[in-house]
């Protein structure tokens, strides 16, 4: 994991990037933590990877149980997890045969 800042003196923002290896692909995972006004820590985890299929197929196969939330543009669909509160997926077609997937989960404390 590669943190944004090396020293831990009075950090109000934490950011780190890691790589997660799966059987069929690697992904980039970014962690953010921000100290909130109550002294707690609000966090988010973002993961990005490419699927070797069009997003329509990915939507049907891997994200069939997610709710459609909207579109960011003509090529990017936004989905919302039914199982995990605060988790979204962004599916963007790449070259009509790949799907760039980014998932994001926000946890407020």
N, CA, C and O atoms as CSV, one atom per row, in Angstrom:
chain,resi,resn,atom,element,x,y,z
A,1,UNK,N,N,0.846,-1.164,0.000
A,1,UNK,CA,C,0.000,0.000,0.000
A,1,UNK,C,C,0.899,1.236,0.000
A,1,UNK,O,O,1.907,1.283,0.705
A,2,UNK,N,N,0.529,2.215,-0.783
A,2,UNK,CA,C,1.301,3.438,-0.896
A,2,UNK,C,C,0.508,4.591,-0.293
A,2,UNK,O,O,-0.450,5.058,-0.909
A,3,UNK,N,N,0.885,5.068,0.906
A,3,UNK,CA,C,0.151,6.174,1.520
A,3,UNK,C,C,0.526,7.492,0.872
A,3,UNK,O,O,1.608,7.639,0.303
A,4,UNK,N,N,-0.391,8.454,0.967
A,4,UNK,CA,C,-0.170,9.782,0.416
A,4,UNK,C,C,0.848,10.560,1.238
A,4,UNK,O,O,1.655,11.301,0.677
A,5,UNK,N,N,0.824,10.405,2.559
A,5,UNK,CA,C,1.724,11.118,3.464
A,5,UNK,C,C,2.454,10.101,4.336
A,5,UNK,O,O,1.844,9.149,4.824
A,6,UNK,N,N,3.751,10.297,4.534
A,6,UNK,CA,C,4.540,9.351,5.319
A,6,UNK,C,C,4.416,9.552,6.825
A,6,UNK,O,O,4.334,8.571,7.564
A,7,UNK,N,N,4.401,10.794,7.298
A,7,UNK,CA,C,4.358,11.025,8.738
A,7,UNK,C,C,2.921,11.117,9.228
A,7,UNK,O,O,2.026,11.505,8.478
A,8,UNK,N,N,2.707,10.763,10.479
A,8,UNK,CA,C,1.352,10.691,11.018
A,8,UNK,C,C,1.025,11.840,11.963
A,8,UNK,O,O,0.132,11.694,12.798
A,9,UNK,N,N,1.706,12.968,11.866
A,9,UNK,CA,C,1.450,14.110,12.739
A,9,UNK,C,C,0.190,14.857,12.300
A,9,UNK,O,O,0.175,15.477,11.236
A,10,UNK,N,N,-0.849,14.800,13.104
A,10,UNK,CA,C,-2.051,15.591,12.905
A,10,UNK,C,C,-2.580,15.516,11.460
A,10,UNK,O,O,-2.807,16.545,10.825
A,11,UNK,N,N,-2.768,14.315,10.959
A,11,UNK,CA,C,-3.297,14.143,9.605
A,11,UNK,C,C,-4.817,14.177,9.652
A,11,UNK,O,O,-5.440,13.440,10.417
A,12,UNK,N,N,-5.404,15.030,8.835
A,12,UNK,CA,C,-6.854,15.114,8.736
A,12,UNK,C,C,-7.370,14.387,7.500
A,12,UNK,O,O,-8.569,14.145,7.367
A,13,UNK,N,N,-6.453,14.040,6.597
A,13,UNK,CA,C,-6.805,13.308,5.392
A,13,UNK,C,C,-5.828,12.153,5.227
A,13,UNK,O,O,-4.613,12.337,5.301
A,14,UNK,N,N,-6.369,10.963,5.003
A,14,UNK,CA,C,-5.529,9.819,4.693
A,14,UNK,C,C,-5.926,9.319,3.314
A,14,UNK,O,O,-7.113,9.185,3.016
A,15,UNK,N,N,-4.945,9.045,2.480
A,15,UNK,CA,C,-5.183,8.524,1.143
A,15,UNK,C,C,-4.113,7.493,0.851
A,15,UNK,O,O,-2.929,7.748,1.073
A,16,UNK,N,N,-4.509,6.338,0.359
A,16,UNK,CA,C,-3.540,5.303,-0.002
A,16,UNK,C,C,-4.040,4.550,-1.226
A,16,UNK,O,O,-5.244,4.423,-1.447
A,17,UNK,N,N,-3.103,4.058,-2.008
A,17,UNK,CA,C,-3.413,3.277,-3.199
A,17,UNK,C,C,-2.803,1.896,-3.058
A,17,UNK,O,O,-1.656,1.753,-2.636
A,18,UNK,N,N,-3.575,0.884,-3.411
A,18,UNK,CA,C,-3.085,-0.493,-3.363
A,18,UNK,C,C,-3.517,-1.206,-4.635
A,18,UNK,O,O,-4.392,-0.733,-5.361
A,19,UNK,N,N,-2.905,-2.330,-4.892
A,19,UNK,CA,C,-3.303,-3.188,-6.005
A,19,UNK,C,C,-3.824,-4.491,-5.418
A,19,UNK,O,O,-3.173,-5.111,-4.577
A,20,UNK,N,N,-4.995,-4.896,-5.865
A,20,UNK,CA,C,-5.570,-6.167,-5.463
A,20,UNK,C,C,-5.493,-7.118,-6.646
A,20,UNK,O,O,-5.921,-6.779,-7.749
A,21,UNK,N,N,-4.952,-8.302,-6.419
A,21,UNK,CA,C,-4.826,-9.294,-7.486
A,21,UNK,C,C,-5.903,-10.350,-7.338
A,21,UNK,O,O,-6.035,-10.987,-6.292
A,22,UNK,N,N,-6.668,-10.524,-8.399
A,22,UNK,CA,C,-7.667,-11.576,-8.480
A,22,UNK,C,C,-7.153,-12.668,-9.422
A,22,UNK,O,O,-6.098,-12.521,-10.037
A,23,UNK,N,N,-7.883,-13.726,-9.524
A,23,UNK,CA,C,-7.488,-14.842,-10.390
A,23,UNK,C,C,-7.341,-14.396,-11.841
A,23,UNK,O,O,-6.433,-14.851,-12.536
A,24,UNK,N,N,-8.226,-13.508,-12.310
A,24,UNK,CA,C,-8.248,-13.137,-13.720
A,24,UNK,C,C,-7.870,-11.688,-14.012
A,24,UNK,O,O,-7.880,-11.285,-15.176
A,25,UNK,N,N,-7.535,-10.889,-12.994
A,25,UNK,CA,C,-7.210,-9.469,-13.237
A,25,UNK,C,C,-6.643,-8.838,-11.972
A,25,UNK,O,O,-6.736,-9.400,-10.881
A,26,UNK,N,N,-6.061,-7.675,-12.139
A,26,UNK,CA,C,-5.645,-6.821,-11.028
A,26,UNK,C,C,-6.555,-5.607,-10.993
A,26,UNK,O,O,-7.165,-5.250,-12.002
A,27,UNK,N,N,-6.645,-4.982,-9.847
A,27,UNK,CA,C,-7.425,-3.757,-9.729
A,27,UNK,C,C,-6.670,-2.751,-8.878
A,27,UNK,O,O,-5.829,-3.113,-8.054
A,28,UNK,N,N,-6.983,-1.492,-9.091
A,28,UNK,CA,C,-6.461,-0.421,-8.248
A,28,UNK,C,C,-7.504,-0.124,-7.188
A,28,UNK,O,O,-8.687,0.022,-7.494
A,29,UNK,N,N,-7.063,-0.034,-5.942
A,29,UNK,CA,C,-7.958,0.265,-4.830
A,29,UNK,C,C,-7.421,1.503,-4.125
A,29,UNK,O,O,-6.256,1.551,-3.730
A,30,UNK,N,N,-8.278,2.496,-3.975
A,30,UNK,CA,C,-7.900,3.734,-3.293
A,30,UNK,C,C,-8.715,3.857,-2.015
A,30,UNK,O,O,-9.935,3.693,-2.026
A,31,UNK,N,N,-8.036,4.144,-0.924
A,31,UNK,CA,C,-8.668,4.354,0.376
A,31,UNK,C,C,-8.555,5.836,0.727
A,31,UNK,O,O,-7.491,6.435,0.574
A,32,UNK,N,N,-9.655,6.422,1.198
A,32,UNK,CA,C,-9.652,7.797,1.694
A,32,UNK,C,C,-10.249,7.796,3.090
A,32,UNK,O,O,-11.234,7.108,3.355
A,33,UNK,N,N,-9.657,8.557,3.961
A,33,UNK,CA,C,-10.199,8.772,5.295
A,33,UNK,C,C,-10.085,10.245,5.628
A,33,UNK,O,O,-9.024,10.846,5.462
A,34,UNK,N,N,-11.165,10.821,6.094
A,34,UNK,CA,C,-11.192,12.246,6.422
A,34,UNK,C,C,-11.768,12.412,7.812
A,34,UNK,O,O,-12.827,11.870,8.128
A,35,UNK,N,N,-11.065,13.162,8.637
A,35,UNK,CA,C,-11.567,13.463,9.979
A,35,UNK,C,C,-12.768,14.395,9.848
A,35,UNK,O,O,-12.690,15.447,9.214
A,36,UNK,N,N,-13.891,13.986,10.467
A,36,UNK,CA,C,-15.081,14.829,10.361
A,36,UNK,C,C,-15.207,15.766,11.555
A,36,UNK,O,O,-14.394,15.717,12.477
A,37,UNK,N,N,-16.204,16.598,11.537
A,37,UNK,CA,C,-16.383,17.625,12.560
A,37,UNK,C,C,-16.622,17.030,13.945
A,37,UNK,O,O,-16.356,17.686,14.951
A,38,UNK,N,N,-17.121,15.797,14.010
A,38,UNK,CA,C,-17.389,15.133,15.284
A,38,UNK,C,C,-16.177,14.391,15.830
A,38,UNK,O,O,-16.248,13.771,16.891
A,39,UNK,N,N,-15.060,14.454,15.100
A,39,UNK,CA,C,-13.856,13.767,15.537
A,39,UNK,C,C,-13.767,12.340,15.034
A,39,UNK,O,O,-12.775,11.653,15.276
A,40,UNK,N,N,-14.807,11.889,14.332
A,40,UNK,CA,C,-14.792,10.559,13.736
A,40,UNK,C,C,-14.071,10.575,12.399
A,40,UNK,O,O,-13.459,11.575,12.021
A,41,UNK,N,N,-14.149,9.472,11.696
A,41,UNK,CA,C,-13.468,9.354,10.420
A,41,UNK,C,C,-14.454,8.865,9.363
A,41,UNK,O,O,-14.988,7.761,9.471
A,42,UNK,N,N,-14.693,9.680,8.349
A,42,UNK,CA,C,-15.492,9.270,7.199
A,42,UNK,C,C,-14.545,8.653,6.183
A,42,UNK,O,O,-13.465,9.190,5.935
A,43,UNK,N,N,-14.938,7.533,5.594
A,43,UNK,CA,C,-14.041,6.817,4.706
A,43,UNK,C,C,-14.723,6.475,3.388
A,43,UNK,O,O,-15.949,6.425,3.288
A,44,UNK,N,N,-13.890,6.242,2.387
A,44,UNK,CA,C,-14.389,5.706,1.125
A,44,UNK,C,C,-13.342,4.769,0.551
A,44,UNK,O,O,-12.139,4.947,0.744
A,45,UNK,N,N,-13.836,3.771,-0.157
A,45,UNK,CA,C,-12.978,2.813,-0.844
A,45,UNK,C,C,-13.429,2.787,-2.293
A,45,UNK,O,O,-14.608,2.573,-2.577
A,46,UNK,N,N,-12.500,3.003,-3.208
A,46,UNK,CA,C,-12.786,3.000,-4.633
A,46,UNK,C,C,-11.913,1.946,-5.296
A,46,UNK,O,O,-10.707,1.889,-5.057
A,47,UNK,N,N,-12.528,1.109,-6.133
A,47,UNK,CA,C,-11.783,0.068,-6.834
A,47,UNK,C,C,-12.087,0.165,-8.319
A,47,UNK,O,O,-13.248,0.290,-8.709
A,48,UNK,N,N,-11.041,0.106,-9.161
A,48,UNK,CA,C,-11.214,0.184,-10.611
A,48,UNK,C,C,-10.522,-0.982,-11.290
A,48,UNK,O,O,-9.417,-1.376,-10.918
A,49,UNK,N,N,-11.202,-1.529,-12.303
A,49,UNK,CA,C,-10.639,-2.634,-13.078
A,49,UNK,C,C,-11.341,-2.698,-14.429
A,49,UNK,O,O,-12.376,-2.066,-14.638
A,50,UNK,N,N,-10.761,-3.470,-15.340
A,50,UNK,CA,C,-11.316,-3.633,-16.679
A,50,UNK,C,C,-11.811,-5.065,-16.843
A,50,UNK,O,O,-11.111,-6.021,-16.509
A,51,UNK,N,N,-13.029,-5.198,-17.363
A,51,UNK,CA,C,-13.571,-6.506,-17.717
A,51,UNK,C,C,-13.481,-6.676,-19.228
A,51,UNK,O,O,-13.716,-5.726,-19.976
A,52,UNK,N,N,-13.149,-7.857,-19.671
A,52,UNK,CA,C,-13.001,-8.114,-21.101
A,52,UNK,C,C,-14.346,-8.506,-21.711
A,52,UNK,O,O,-14.485,-9.549,-22.350
A,53,UNK,N,N,-15.321,-7.641,-21.493
A,53,UNK,CA,C,-16.660,-7.804,-22.046
A,53,UNK,C,C,-17.304,-6.432,-22.105
A,53,UNK,O,O,-16.888,-5.517,-21.395
A,54,UNK,N,N,-18.307,-6.284,-22.939
A,54,UNK,CA,C,-19.034,-5.014,-23.000
A,54,UNK,C,C,-19.794,-4.792,-21.693
A,54,UNK,O,O,-20.128,-5.745,-20.989
A,55,UNK,N,N,-20.058,-3.547,-21.385
A,55,UNK,CA,C,-20.737,-3.239,-20.121
A,55,UNK,C,C,-22.156,-3.798,-20.068
A,55,UNK,O,O,-22.643,-4.125,-18.985
A,56,UNK,N,N,-22.828,-3.914,-21.207
A,56,UNK,CA,C,-24.170,-4.503,-21.203
A,56,UNK,C,C,-24.109,-5.944,-20.706
A,56,UNK,O,O,-24.973,-6.382,-19.946
A,57,UNK,N,N,-23.088,-6.677,-21.137
A,57,UNK,CA,C,-22.920,-8.053,-20.662
A,57,UNK,C,C,-22.520,-8.078,-19.188
A,57,UNK,O,O,-23.011,-8.910,-18.425
A,58,UNK,N,N,-21.637,-7.177,-18.789
A,58,UNK,CA,C,-21.216,-7.095,-17.382
A,58,UNK,C,C,-22.409,-6.756,-16.495
A,58,UNK,O,O,-22.549,-7.302,-15.401
A,59,UNK,N,N,-23.251,-5.872,-16.957
A,59,UNK,CA,C,-24.451,-5.485,-16.202
A,59,UNK,C,C,-25.345,-6.700,-15.999
A,59,UNK,O,O,-25.893,-6.898,-14.914
A,60,UNK,N,N,-25.493,-7.504,-17.027
A,60,UNK,CA,C,-26.360,-8.685,-16.975
A,60,UNK,C,C,-25.745,-9.803,-16.119
A,60,UNK,O,O,-26.456,-10.481,-15.378
A,61,UNK,N,N,-24.429,-9.991,-16.223
A,61,UNK,CA,C,-23.782,-11.110,-15.545
A,61,UNK,C,C,-23.336,-10.786,-14.116
A,61,UNK,O,O,-23.699,-11.490,-13.174
A,62,UNK,N,N,-22.554,-9.727,-13.962
A,62,UNK,CA,C,-21.937,-9.440,-12.659
A,62,UNK,C,C,-22.750,-8.475,-11.793
A,62,UNK,O,O,-22.621,-8.487,-10.569
A,63,UNK,N,N,-23.579,-7.646,-12.414
A,63,UNK,CA,C,-24.286,-6.597,-11.662
A,63,UNK,C,C,-25.805,-6.710,-11.808
A,63,UNK,O,O,-26.511,-5.707,-11.705
A,64,UNK,N,N,-26.307,-7.911,-12.045
A,64,UNK,CA,C,-27.739,-8.086,-12.279
A,64,UNK,C,C,-28.586,-7.780,-11.043
A,64,UNK,O,O,-29.761,-7.439,-11.174
A,65,UNK,N,N,-28.014,-7.896,-9.862
A,65,UNK,CA,C,-28.769,-7.641,-8.636
A,65,UNK,C,C,-28.575,-6.223,-8.096
A,65,UNK,O,O,-28.983,-5.922,-6.975
A,66,UNK,N,N,-27.954,-5.359,-8.892
A,66,UNK,CA,C,-27.772,-3.968,-8.516
A,66,UNK,C,C,-28.875,-3.137,-9.163
A,66,UNK,O,O,-29.320,-3.447,-10.269
A,67,UNK,N,N,-29.315,-2.086,-8.480
A,67,UNK,CA,C,-30.336,-1.186,-9.020
A,67,UNK,C,C,-29.704,-0.145,-9.933
A,67,UNK,O,O,-28.613,0.355,-9.660
A,68,UNK,N,N,-30.402,0.178,-11.019
A,68,UNK,CA,C,-29.976,1.263,-11.904
A,68,UNK,C,C,-30.236,2.579,-11.188
A,68,UNK,O,O,-31.343,2.824,-10.710
A,69,UNK,N,N,-29.209,3.428,-11.113
A,69,UNK,CA,C,-29.349,4.709,-10.415
A,69,UNK,C,C,-29.363,5.886,-11.375
A,69,UNK,O,O,-29.952,6.923,-11.070
A,70,UNK,N,N,-28.722,5.743,-12.532
A,70,UNK,CA,C,-28.697,6.835,-13.496
A,70,UNK,C,C,-27.514,6.697,-14.437
A,70,UNK,O,O,-26.877,5.647,-14.522
A,71,UNK,N,N,-27.237,7.793,-15.145
A,71,UNK,CA,C,-26.119,7.822,-16.084
A,71,UNK,C,C,-25.289,9.081,-15.819
A,71,UNK,O,O,-25.832,10.147,-15.528
A,72,UNK,N,N,-23.970,8.940,-15.924
A,72,UNK,CA,C,-23.101,10.120,-15.835
A,72,UNK,C,C,-22.969,10.789,-17.190
A,72,UNK,O,O,-22.870,12.013,-17.281
A,73,UNK,N,N,-22.967,9.969,-18.258
A,73,UNK,CA,C,-22.958,10.465,-19.630
A,73,UNK,C,C,-23.518,9.353,-20.513
A,73,UNK,O,O,-24.100,8.396,-20.004
A,74,UNK,N,N,-23.349,9.469,-21.818
A,74,UNK,CA,C,-23.919,8.481,-22.737
A,74,UNK,C,C,-23.292,7.102,-22.608
A,74,UNK,O,O,-23.884,6.119,-23.052
A,75,UNK,N,N,-22.107,7.005,-22.010
A,75,UNK,CA,C,-21.383,5.744,-21.962
A,75,UNK,C,C,-21.204,5.180,-20.550
A,75,UNK,O,O,-20.665,4.085,-20.392
A,76,UNK,N,N,-21.643,5.901,-19.535
A,76,UNK,CA,C,-21.396,5.482,-18.151
A,76,UNK,C,C,-22.694,5.326,-17.375
A,76,UNK,O,O,-23.451,6.279,-17.190
A,77,UNK,N,N,-22.933,4.087,-16.921
A,77,UNK,CA,C,-24.106,3.777,-16.108
A,77,UNK,C,C,-23.714,3.761,-14.635
A,77,UNK,O,O,-22.618,3.331,-14.276
A,78,UNK,N,N,-24.624,4.234,-13.789
A,78,UNK,CA,C,-24.412,4.234,-12.347
A,78,UNK,C,C,-25.394,3.246,-11.732
A,78,UNK,O,O,-26.600,3.323,-11.964
A,79,UNK,N,N,-24.859,2.317,-10.944
A,79,UNK,CA,C,-25.666,1.293,-10.287
A,79,UNK,C,C,-25.499,1.409,-8.783
A,79,UNK,O,O,-24.485,1.909,-8.298
A,80,UNK,N,N,-26.496,0.948,-8.054
A,80,UNK,CA,C,-26.475,1.010,-6.598
A,80,UNK,C,C,-26.659,-0.400,-6.043
A,80,UNK,O,O,-27.569,-1.122,-6.451
A,81,UNK,N,N,-25.801,-0.779,-5.124
A,81,UNK,CA,C,-25.873,-2.110,-4.519
A,81,UNK,C,C,-27.117,-2.241,-3.650
A,81,UNK,O,O,-27.456,-1.340,-2.884
A,82,UNK,N,N,-27.780,-3.367,-3.782
A,82,UNK,CA,C,-28.925,-3.658,-2.910
A,82,UNK,C,C,-28.457,-4.237,-1.580
A,82,UNK,O,O,-29.147,-4.111,-0.569
A,83,UNK,N,N,-27.285,-4.872,-1.577
A,83,UNK,CA,C,-26.792,-5.569,-0.386
A,83,UNK,C,C,-25.930,-4.703,0.520
A,83,UNK,O,O,-25.965,-4.860,1.741
A,84,UNK,N,N,-25.148,-3.781,-0.068
A,84,UNK,CA,C,-24.184,-3.016,0.721
A,84,UNK,C,C,-24.550,-1.538,0.665
A,84,UNK,O,O,-24.474,-0.907,-0.390
A,85,UNK,N,N,-24.942,-1.004,1.796
A,85,UNK,CA,C,-25.346,0.403,1.858
A,85,UNK,C,C,-24.181,1.316,1.486
A,85,UNK,O,O,-23.056,1.123,1.946
A,86,UNK,N,N,-24.465,2.307,0.652
A,86,UNK,CA,C,-23.461,3.297,0.278
A,86,UNK,C,C,-22.520,2.858,-0.830
A,86,UNK,O,O,-21.559,3.566,-1.131
A,87,UNK,N,N,-22.773,1.698,-1.450
A,87,UNK,CA,C,-21.877,1.212,-2.503
A,87,UNK,C,C,-22.505,1.419,-3.875
A,87,UNK,O,O,-23.670,1.092,-4.099
A,88,UNK,N,N,-21.706,1.971,-4.791
A,88,UNK,CA,C,-22.128,2.216,-6.162
A,88,UNK,C,C,-21.142,1.574,-7.122
A,88,UNK,O,O,-19.997,1.296,-6.764
A,89,UNK,N,N,-21.601,1.342,-8.352
A,89,UNK,CA,C,-20.736,0.875,-9.425
A,89,UNK,C,C,-20.935,1.787,-10.624
A,89,UNK,O,O,-22.056,2.202,-10.920
A,90,UNK,N,N,-19.850,2.095,-11.306
A,90,UNK,CA,C,-19.861,2.919,-12.510
A,90,UNK,C,C,-19.311,2.054,-13.638
A,90,UNK,O,O,-18.172,1.591,-13.565
A,91,UNK,N,N,-20.106,1.834,-14.673
A,91,UNK,CA,C,-19.714,0.982,-15.790
A,91,UNK,C,C,-19.573,1.846,-17.042
A,91,UNK,O,O,-20.534,2.488,-17.468
A,92,UNK,N,N,-18.379,1.862,-17.630
A,92,UNK,CA,C,-18.107,2.677,-18.807
A,92,UNK,C,C,-17.558,1.810,-19.928
A,92,UNK,O,O,-16.513,1.177,-19.779
A,93,UNK,N,N,-18.276,1.785,-21.068
A,93,UNK,CA,C,-17.790,1.027,-22.224
A,93,UNK,C,C,-16.492,1.615,-22.753
A,93,UNK,O,O,-16.335,2.832,-22.853
A,94,UNK,N,N,-15.560,0.718,-23.090
A,94,UNK,CA,C,-14.274,1.095,-23.670
A,94,UNK,C,C,-14.101,0.329,-24.978
A,94,UNK,O,O,-14.041,-0.901,-24.973
A,95,UNK,N,N,-14.021,1.039,-26.085
A,95,UNK,CA,C,-13.774,0.441,-27.402
A,95,UNK,C,C,-14.822,-0.608,-27.768
A,95,UNK,O,O,-14.532,-1.511,-28.553
A,96,UNK,N,N,-16.025,-0.510,-27.219
A,96,UNK,CA,C,-17.170,-1.370,-27.502
A,96,UNK,C,C,-16.982,-2.845,-27.137
A,96,UNK,O,O,-17.880,-3.656,-27.361
A,97,UNK,N,N,-15.817,-3.198,-26.576
A,97,UNK,CA,C,-15.627,-4.605,-26.205
A,97,UNK,C,C,-15.078,-4.802,-24.800
A,97,UNK,O,O,-14.912,-5.939,-24.357
A,98,UNK,N,N,-14.794,-3.715,-24.094
A,98,UNK,CA,C,-14.310,-3.788,-22.714
A,98,UNK,C,C,-15.207,-2.931,-21.832
A,98,UNK,O,O,-15.922,-2.053,-22.314
A,99,UNK,N,N,-15.155,-3.200,-20.542
A,99,UNK,CA,C,-15.931,-2.412,-19.596
A,99,UNK,C,C,-15.019,-1.948,-18.469
A,99,UNK,O,O,-14.450,-2.768,-17.747
A,100,UNK,N,N,-14.883,-0.653,-18.320
A,100,UNK,CA,C,-14.163,-0.076,-17.191
A,100,UNK,C,C,-15.145,-0.013,-16.024
A,100,UNK,O,O,-16.181,0.647,-16.109
A,101,UNK,N,N,-14.815,-0.697,-14.943
A,101,UNK,CA,C,-15.691,-0.760,-13.767
A,101,UNK,C,C,-14.999,-0.042,-12.615
A,101,UNK,O,O,-13.833,-0.298,-12.311
A,102,UNK,N,N,-15.730,0.850,-11.990
A,102,UNK,CA,C,-15.267,1.493,-10.759
A,102,UNK,C,C,-16.365,1.320,-9.725
A,102,UNK,O,O,-17.517,1.679,-9.964
A,103,UNK,N,N,-16.001,0.767,-8.576
A,103,UNK,CA,C,-16.956,0.689,-7.477
A,103,UNK,C,C,-16.503,1.648,-6.394
A,103,UNK,O,O,-15.310,1.889,-6.207
A,104,UNK,N,N,-17.475,2.185,-5.692
A,104,UNK,CA,C,-17.179,3.136,-4.605
A,104,UNK,C,C,-18.111,2.852,-3.451
A,104,UNK,O,O,-19.318,2.686,-3.628
A,105,UNK,N,N,-17.526,2.800,-2.258
A,105,UNK,CA,C,-18.324,2.663,-1.042
A,105,UNK,C,C,-17.938,3.775,-0.091
A,105,UNK,O,O,-16.760,3.969,0.209
A,106,UNK,N,N,-18.936,4.505,0.380
A,106,UNK,CA,C,-18.717,5.609,1.307
A,106,UNK,C,C,-19.314,5.206,2.655
A,106,UNK,O,O,-20.452,4.745,2.738
A,107,UNK,N,N,-18.515,5.393,3.706
A,107,UNK,CA,C,-18.955,5.070,5.073
A,107,UNK,C,C,-18.795,6.326,5.925
A,107,UNK,O,O,-17.683,6.811,6.131
A,108,UNK,N,N,-19.900,6.836,6.406
A,108,UNK,CA,C,-19.875,8.033,7.255
A,108,UNK,C,C,-19.988,7.610,8.709
A,108,UNK,O,O,-20.860,6.818,9.067
A,109,UNK,N,N,-19.109,8.136,9.540
A,109,UNK,CA,C,-19.122,7.830,10.974
A,109,UNK,C,C,-19.366,9.089,11.774
A,109,UNK,O,O,-19.413,9.040,13.003
